[in-house]
Every structure is written in structure tokens, then in C-alpha cells.
Amino acid sequence: MPDGDADGRLPTTIDTTVAHEARVYDYWLGGVDNYPADRTLGNAIAAHIPGIRSMARANRVFLGRSVRYAITELGITQFLDIGTGLPTARNTHQVAQEVDRTARIVYVDKDPLVLAHARALMKGSPVGRTAFIHADLLDSEAILRDPRLTDTLDLERPIAIMLISVLMYFHDADGIHDVVSRLLNGVAPGSSLAISHFTGDFNASGAAQAADAAARGGLTLVARNQSEVENLFAGTDLVPPWVSTLEDWHPELGEDLPYDAEPHVGPAWAWAGMGRKP
Ligand SMILES: C[S@@+](CC[C@H](N)C(=O)[O-])C[C@H]1O[C@@H](n2cnc3c(N)ncnc32)[C@H](O)[C@@H]1O
């Protein structure tokens, strides 16, 4: 088992009686690392978001595209993937190291079940490297100082920061803009920031009902509109096509997920984009 978080504040025991973000998402993706509480909440949210399974899949497709774009278009081969999720098909290191065997990846997640699976996440290519840090995104400065990060990534060279489907768990009052800005301050010019984020722009009442259902199950789910998501990229220059739907973000980069889901109608309820630190 890899080390826990540096200061031991995050729980390392797995509570299966309450829903966890990573396991609910795993359920939507058709994974097996979820429990009745996760499935109950997953179904309660899905009741208000028809097609959520294929939307979750579209989010994974964006994740893969953002990794390939960072390497092939921006020449970045170091990744900091915060809010990793449970290992599933096409994890960041697999996508990255297929394009560049030397790619290095640091995964960060607060969930003890992701910690328990971290070994699977750390099986990188022999010439690349991966590491896992059990930490809370809100402790962004501690993440950047963590020796598991500094031993794996070179902070003097650009890093692709990935906040894929994780900022939606925070209200503005949680200080999320400062968290993103501290992350950007800690990385070299030329680094990138990829974000995907739940929105109510395509169905305001459905998104509000889904957020209510999540809250009843103990999860925060914040829908942000397109300009609020754009604001999360403050301090970067957005690359085309700016903040777009998941489907419209560089579809030419393809999709290679092995599993399918009943297609959703219209765009997935999310915005996605990538910015570059000047
Ligand atoms: C919806 S999953 C997204 C997984 C992956 N990024 C993706 O898009 O496929 C969200 C992940 O964020 C993690 N997470 C939630 N809050 C977090 C926090 N405060 N710090 C670190 N990770 C967090 C959850 O444990 C979960 O694994």
C-alpha cells in the first residue's frame, strides 16, 4: 500500500455505507468498484440526467484527448492528474505513455479506495514514471511540495495540470479559484490546465434537481455556466476551441474507449477546455 497523505488528515479506511464521488462515477462508467450506497445515489442523480452514463464516457474521451493534445500540440510530457478517479480503461498514464513512453504522471485523489488501487495506477512504462499522492485538492501547495511529486516531475519544465470533472464538488466559497491559481503559480510557463465541469446550461432544471439529489446523498454538485467555467482558466490563454462542449473539443483526436453506453441526446452537460500558462 502506498503512503497515505503527508499529514494523515485524510481517512485511509473505506466506508462503504456512504456514497463517494469516485465510486458513483465508477458505477456510471460500468465499473465494479462501487457499493449499494454509491449505486443508490448514482441512480438518484441519473434520474434527472438522462444519458449520464454516456456523458461520463464523453468525459473520459475528453480526458484522453486532452492528454494527447498536451503531448502532440504543446510538447508537454509531464502530467499532474488531480481527482484521478478509480482505475478504469485508458487511465492518464496509459494514454500518455502510448504517445510518449517517457511521459511522467502524478496522480492525486482524496479517496481511500483510489489509494487502495494506486498500485494499478502506478504501473507505468519502464522508461516513464508514475506516482500517487493521497491528498485533498484544496491543499494544492502541499501537493506541489510533496516529494512524490518533486521526485517524479520537473517543476522547471511545463506540466499538464488536469482537473477533469472534479471542480464541480466545490462552491466558490471553498476557495477553488485560489486553489487553481496556486497550482498555476507553482508550475513553469508553458504549462497547461485542462478542466471539464458539470453545467446546467443545457438543462437548468435537470441540473438543479440532480444537484439536489446529490446533496440528499451527501455529495456537493455545483453546476457552473460557460462563463463561470471560463473564469476557472484565469491566468491562462485558452487554446481553441476555447471552452466548448466535451464533444466539440478536438474530436479529430479520436476516441478509443473500449466500452460503450447508450448515446445521450444533445451535448453532455459539461464544459471543457484547456488553457496555457504564458
Ligand atoms: C468524477 S471523478 C473524475 C475522475 C477522472 N478525473 C475523470 O474525469 O475521469 C472525481 C474524482 O475526484 C476525486 N475528488 C473529489 N474531491 C476531491 C478532493 N477534494 N481532492 C482530491 N480529489 C477529489 C474523487 O475522489 C474522484 O475520484
The ligand as a Tripos MOL2 file, in Angstrom:
@<TRIPOS>MOLECULE
LIG
   27    29     1     0     0
SMALL
NO_CHARGES

@<TRIPOS>ATOM
      1 C1        -15.9000   12.2290  -11.2610 C.3       1 LIG1
      2 S1        -14.3810   11.5690  -10.7150 S.3       1 LIG1
      3 C2        -13.3500   12.0820  -12.0650 C.3       1 LIG1
      4 C3        -12.2620   11.0840  -12.3750 C.3       1 LIG1
      5 C4        -11.4010   11.4840  -13.5710 C.3       1 LIG1
      6 N1        -10.7560   12.7670  -13.3640 N.3       1 LIG1
      7 C5        -12.2180   11.5530  -14.8140 C.2       1 LIG1
      8 O1        -12.6270   12.6500  -15.2020 O.co2     1 LIG1
      9 O2        -12.4820   10.5140  -15.4200 O.co2     1 LIG1
     10 C6        -13.8930   12.7340   -9.4490 C.3       1 LIG1
     11 C7        -12.7020   12.3180   -8.6240 C.3       1 LIG1
     12 O3        -12.2930   13.4470   -7.8470 O.3       1 LIG1
     13 C8        -11.9310   12.9830   -6.5530 C.3       1 LIG1
     14 N2        -12.0640   14.0990   -5.6070 N.ar      1 LIG1
     15 C9        -13.1980   14.6840   -5.1510 C.ar      1 LIG1
     16 N3        -12.9010   15.6720   -4.2950 N.ar      1 LIG1
     17 C10       -11.5430   15.7080   -4.2050 C.ar      1 LIG1
     18 C11       -10.6470   16.4980   -3.4540 C.ar      1 LIG1
     19 N4        -11.0830   17.4480   -2.6200 N.pl3     1 LIG1
     20 N5         -9.3310   16.2750   -3.5940 N.ar      1 LIG1
     21 C12        -8.8750   15.2930   -4.4160 C.ar      1 LIG1
     22 N6         -9.6810   14.5010   -5.1440 N.ar      1 LIG1
     23 C13       -11.0010   14.7070   -5.0550 C.ar      1 LIG1
     24 C14       -12.9080   11.8610   -6.2640 C.3       1 LIG1
     25 O4        -12.4230   11.0070   -5.2400 O.3       1 LIG1
     26 C15       -12.9800   11.2000   -7.6220 C.3       1 LIG1
     27 O5        -12.0080   10.1980   -7.7390 O.3       1 LIG1
@<TRIPOS>BOND
     1     1     2 1
     2     2     3 1
     3     2    10 1
     4     3     4 1
     5     4     5 1
     6     5     6 1
     7     5     7 1
     8     7     8 2
     9     7     9 1
    10    10    11 1
    11    11    12 1
    12    11    26 1
    13    12    13 1
    14    13    14 1
    15    13    24 1
    16    14    15 ar
    17    14    23 ar
    18    15    16 ar
    19    16    17 ar
    20    17    18 ar
    21    17    23 ar
    22    18    19 1
    23    18    20 ar
    24    20    21 ar
    25    21    22 ar
    26    22    23 ar
    27    24    25 1
    28    24    26 1
    29    26    27 1
@<TRIPOS>SUBSTRUCTURE
     1 LIG1         1 GROUP 0 **** ****
